[in-house]
């Protein structure tokens, strides 16, 4: 209008310069990021229509997605409990794992119970404690139902080495890990304790039925302690010496080729990992010389 145009002509030229009212509105909406709601609704509507037309393909796609998501969730749960969460232990940086292998550290594996007893005795100068453990499936009878659980067979010092205190009762005693088939005692998880006994701290007369054998409950450990040394959750712990009775072979623990036990230790104060490894090199050499045993190697710490 300042250039001498009429009002109508000025409006027409302005619309041409702007590119049209509706196009300008769309640009404004895009700049303000409010179009995504409408776009989402349109996309969902289109997706539903497409799936309805190919219901068979849709069912297969949904099933594959569900399996994939489920598998990833399960794997992450295991990694989270085993690697990502802080270890439920006092001074976890002091903990080390010991594995069996050749002199170069190849073929690392677990230990026989007889090996473990040798390591425990000979490593006292560098480790304040060395514990052994393994897991086996077992049938646990709770009330009128029987469920499959992971049973932990552990040495008498397992909980003390890991720095775990019982929240009711006590841990295992040394004498409870001496006689094969002679110690029908158990330490149970906090979740089983609350489910079975309502959290009562009086454990007198409390028992669990495992594989048709009755065990007296002597202690309860916190839930986080049931996933400390391995990724599977352990609901019931029994003395490691009971492996000979549970497996049906009373000589099982004395055989050095039965390598079912894992070992975890705690470094003494001021002892470095290198010093501990040097001591285990000496232990390995003695074992190899005295009982024709392959070399040993120690790795860690585990955090």
N, C-alpha and C positions, 0 to 999 in steps of 0.2 A: 504494500500500500504506500510505503514511503517512496517507492519508485514510480508511483502514479498509477498503479493497477487498481482495479475495482476490488471490493471485498471478496466477491465470488471468485474472481480470477486469482487473487492472492491465496485463498484457501486451496484452490485446485493445484497451484504451483507448489504450495507447502506439502500437500499430500504426495505429490510426485517426488519431491526431494526426500521425504521421509520413507518412501517405499510402501505406503499404504498403512492404514490404521491398524488392521489386524496383524500385519507383519511386525509393526512396531510394538504392539502389545505382547507378542510372543517373545520378542527380544528382551523386553522389560522383565517378563516372567523368568526367562532363562537367567538373566543377570541376578535376579532375586532368589533363584534356585527353588522355586515353588512348583515347578512342573513335574518333579519326580514322583509326586503322589499320583497325579493323573497318569503319568507314564507307567508307573508300577501297576495301577489298576488295569490299564490296557494290556500290559504284558501278561498279568495273571489270567485275565479273561481269555487271551489268545492261547496261553499255555493249557488251560483247562479244556478249551475246545479241541485243541490238537490231541491231548491225551484221550479224550472221549472217542475220537475217531480211531485211535490205535490203542485200545485198552490192553491188548496182549503185550505189546511193546512197553506200554507204561508200567504194567505189573512187573515185568522182568527188570526194567530200569530201576524201579523203586526197590526191588529185592536186592539188586546188586549194590545200590547205594547203601541200603541198610546193613548188608554184610560188611561192606568196606568201612563204614563208620563204626560198626561194632568191633571189628577187628582192630582198628586204630585205637579205639578207646581202651580196649583190653591191653594192648601193647603199651600204651602210654601209662596205664594204671600200674603195670609191672615196673616200667622204667621209673615212674614217679616214686614208688615205694622203695625201689632198690638203689637208685642213683641220685634222684633229685632232692628228696626230703633229707634234712639233716639226720644223721644216725642218732637214735635214741640211746645215748651212752655218755658216760662221764669221760671227758678228754678223748674223743674219738680219734684224734690224730695219733694217739699212741698205739692204736690197734694195727696189727699186721696179719696177713694171711700167709700160710705156709703150704706149698704145693710140692708134690713129688715129680721128679723129672730126671733127665740125664744131666751130665756135667755141664752142658751148654744151655740148660734151661728149656730144652725142647720136650714136647710130649707131656706137659704139665697135667697132673691128675690128683686125685684124692689119696687118702692114706688108709692103711690097715690100722686096726686098733692097737696092735702090737707095736707098729711104728710110732704111733702117737705116744704111747707110754715111754718109749725111748727118748723121743724129742722132749717130752715134758720133764723128764729127769735130767737130761743133759743140758737143757737150755736155761736152767734156773739163774745162771749168772747174768743173762741179758734180758730175760723175760720175767716179769713179776707173776705171770700165769699163762698157761697154754691150755686151751679148751678144745674139745672135739665134739662134733655133732654130725648127725645125718637125719634124713627124714624118710619115712615109709608110709604108705597108705594104710589106714586102719578103719575098722568099723566101730563107731561110737554109738552106744545105745543110750538115748536120752528119753526118759519116760517110756512111752509106747512106740517110739519111732527110732529107727537106726539110720545113721547118716555116715557118709564117707568123709573122713578127715585126714589131714596130714599129721602124723605122729612124729614128734621130735625125740630122738634118742641122743642124750647129751651127757657129757662128763659131769662129775660132781661140782666142778668149779665154773661151769658154763656161764651162769648168771653173774658170778663175782668178777670174772674176767671182762665181761661186757659192761660191768658197772650197773647192773639192774638189781633193784631191791624189790622184794615181794611186797605187795600192798595188803596181803593177808597171809598168815602162816609163815612159811619159810621156804628156802631153796633146798636142794638136795644135800645130804651129808656124805662125807667121804666113805663111810662104811656101807652106804646104800649103793655104791658103785664097785663092789668087790666080788660078789657072788652071782654067777649066771643064774637067772631065774629065781633069785632070792629076795628081790626088793620090789614088791608090788605097790609102789608109791608113785604119785603123779603130781605135777604142777600144772595148773590149768590157766587158760587165758581169762582176762577180765570179762570178755563178752560171754564166755561159757559159764563163768562163775555167776554173773548176774542173771543169765537165763535159767540156769539150773538151780541156784540156791538163793536168788534174790539179793545177792550182795552181802550175805551174812558173813561176818568175820570169824564166827565160831565154826571151824572146819572139823570138829570132832564128829566122827561117824560118817563124814561125807565121802562118797565114793563115785567112781566112773567105771562103766563097763566097756572094756576095749577088747575086741576079738574074743568075746566070751570069757575074759578074765577080769576080775574086779580089782581095781587099784584104789588105795586110800589117797584122798586128796590132802596133800600136806602144805600146799602153797598156791598163791595166785599172783600172776605177773601182769603189769599194765599191757593194754592192747598194742601200743607201739612196739613193745619188746617182742611181740610175736612175729615180727617181720624183720628182725634186726640182721641176722647173719645170712638169710636166704630170702628170695623173693616171694616164696609161698608163705601163706599164713599158717602158723602152727597153733592149734587149739589145745593140744595136750602134750606135755613133755614127760618123759620117763627116763630113768637112768640108762645110760648107754650100754651098760653091761647086760641089759635085758634083750639086746639084739640077738643074743644066742638062744634065748627062750622063744622070742617072737618068731624068729625065722626057722625054728625047729632044729638048728644045728648048734649044739652046745659048744662045739670046738670052733665055731665061726670066728670068734674074736682073736683066737691065737694064730690064725692063718694069715701070713703076710701078703698073700696074693689077693685077699678080699679087701679091696681098696674102696670102701664105701664112706669113710669118715672124712670130713673137712676139718681143718684146724685153724683156729684163730687165737692170737696171743696179744699180750700187752707189753710194750717195751718198758723196761725199768727207767726210772728218772735218770736223765743225763746219758742214757745209752742211745746211740744213733742207729739208724737202720743199717748202715754199713758195718758197724760192729756186730750187730745181730746176724747179718748175713755171713760174716767171717766165722762166727761161732757155729753156724749151721753147716758151713763148709767142712769144719772139723768133725762135726757129728756125722755128716754124710760119709766122710772118709772112713770113720770108725765102723759105721754100719756096713759099708761095702767090704771092709777087710774082715769083719767078724762073722757076718752072715751072708756073704756073697750078694750084697744088695746094690742095685744101681745107685748112681749119684743122686744127691738131693739138691734142691734149690729153694730159697726163700724169697718171696716177693711181697711187696706192700709198701707203705701202709694202705689200708682201705679206709675211706672216709664216708 
